[in-house]
Amino acid sequence: MRVVVVGAGAAGLAIGWRLAQKGVRVTVIDRAQPGRGATWAAAGMIAAAAENGEAPSPETELGREARALWPAFAQEIEEISGMTLRYVQDAALLVATTQDQSAQFEQRARASNELVSLSPDEARRMEPLLGAPILAALLATKEARVDNRALGEALALCLRKAGGRIVPNEPVMHIETEGPRGLQVSTPFGLYEADAVVLAAGAWSGQIPRIPAHALPPVLPYKGEMISLLPPQGVLLPQRVVWGNDVYLVPRAGRLLIGATLTQSGFDTRTTAEALDWLSARAVALMPSLRDWRIEEHWSGLRPGSPDGLPMLGPTGVPGLYLASGQHRNGILFAPSVAEILSRSVLERSDGPKAFDPRRFGTALAPGPGRR
């Protein structure tokens, strides 16, 4: 069986790897370098509780299932690639700075067996850099984190070692779905025939020409900007991920990541002074001593969203064409589950989870160059 995966982010690489492990001839094509899109721009949080909350929903369940897969997933990747992912399940600290947030925290703690209520003093003892007026805090005991930039590189190695092929720097010009020779993926440099195609091109998944209108995914690009700070000599980083004041702070290899903005700006990935100022101000309000830290990096990425906020995972309305997109802020978290769902869907010609069926949007799709 020949499968072409369009997109070499965490989802596309993990799907291709799982398929290659099962003997499939896999080619992953990307418009740039593997793992250099939304995967590279993320913060690497395995944040099922902080991102999705406790209310029962298909997305909440997917997040918890994916989080449970992560320890074995990370270990397997490290063993095969020989790389260190810095995966650690060390909990996350959520702090409330308003009365409304404090009341919500009380409700959340009662509804969850993985959230532990902390007093403001307990939160400060846990993270001494906290200086904002803290009214309540929660410790999300099952949250984890991973080095997302290392993850992209390691997944590419795993895929290649399993026999898969990666074709970088080749934007897909169109996917032919109705030709006599089956599915064909065309780039400026070649034509790739396939028995199945998995569209996992992140925010660009809805921009591929010649996909029939009823199958063109309504993927919405959401821009997110982040910064990283370097501490002064001798100053220690926070020990875990901290959420509060509308930002999150992630310690990573000697620096502190701060994210993230959320705007709809089309496919504009330019960084802005406004976003840098907003992130800096929010972080300093949470931890005042950060005003003395040096800004090391400022970057942006595009998250793939959907009209109803849920992922799009499984077969489209075109036989042999599958979709893995719409993960929005949860691309890293969902990666092991998305790989399992799509590899089964392709090999067994089966549907994925009903709530995430790409066909749920029918013909009410977002406009794009693929419409015809």
Buried (B, 14 or more C-beta within 10 A) or exposed (E): EBBBBBBBBBBBBBBBBBBBBEEBBBBBBBBEBBBBBBBBBBBBBBBBBBBBBBEEBEBBBBBBBBBBBBBEBBEBBBEBBEBEBBBEBEBBBBBBBEEEBBEBBEEBBEEBEBBBBBEBEBBBEBBEBBBBEBBBBBBBBBBBBBBBBBBBBBBBBBBBBBEBBBBBEBBBBBBBBEEEEBBBBBBEEEEBBBBBBBBBBBBBBBBBBBBBEBBBBBBBBBBBBBBBBBBEEEEEBBBBBBBBBBBBBBBBEEBBBBBBBBBEBEEEBEBBEEBBEBBBEBBBBBBEBBEEBEEEEBBBBBBBBBBEEBBBBBBBBBEBBBBBBBBBBBBBBBBBBBBBBBBBBBBEEEBBBEBBBBBBBEEEBBEBEBEE
